[in-house]
């Protein structure tokens, strides 16, 4: 595995790979890798000849009061995990390497990103779209693999790819969970041991909603109340408990196939998200 820091060098390598007639699959991450990220690497391996994992904690997708400064980082550990999992190139740029001091172009998706996390994290998805577009241009990705863990992000990236004609195929891979149901997240490492039980409220809320759906419940308001109550009961501070149409991210009145059940909540200072797609 080769570690590449310079965007220009990465672009040169990608050109050379394409020159040999090989395809490139990219897995964008913010690092502090876990099995969720590594499952995307496995998927990427099945989708193209060469796998590039990008490791970049992107400052412009964090709000002023969010956790950019305390986001967990361990480049050596990440590099070892990538190497062991068969990543070909680890692209790990610096902030200065990615953003000119006077950078003044951003990408704004203006519809899907007005809902869910976009509604409570202003500017977040603009930062995501901008960095993902840059990563696509730097790695010359043929395929990019994202996790359903961030389902709204995948929908927005797909919209960006469609609307701006990026020659990149977007693949969405399933959520990887701990044995107890907690969706894996780099942010889980910030949970105090006694908060671990509380954090289970997100997956428990979604399970309760799915169970109600199984019993025939279709009323979105009732399902949202079930999710919000389940999270509050565990001691989570609910950010949202939503039922939206996955193709538009707009609230639905009745849940059914194509509905995304999505939850976000604070477990102490740590904001966690989870979702289930019906
Ligand atoms: P992050 O490093 O949190 O920005 O995540 C990088 C990529 O890994 C995104 O496409 C996430 O959706 C994906 N990812 C994060 N956690 C999981 C998980 N538990 N299961 C599957 N994919 C995940």
Boltz pocket constraint, residues with backbone or C-beta under 6 A from the ligand:
constraints:
  - pocket:
      binder: B
      contacts: [[A, 28], [A, 29], [A, 30], [A, 31], [A, 35], [A, 36], [A, 37], [A, 39], [A, 40], [A, 145], [A, 146], [A, 147], [A, 148], [A, 149], [A, 150], [A, 173], [A, 174], [A, 175], [A, 176], [A, 177], [A, 183], [A, 184], [A, 185], [A, 186]]
      max_distance: 6.0
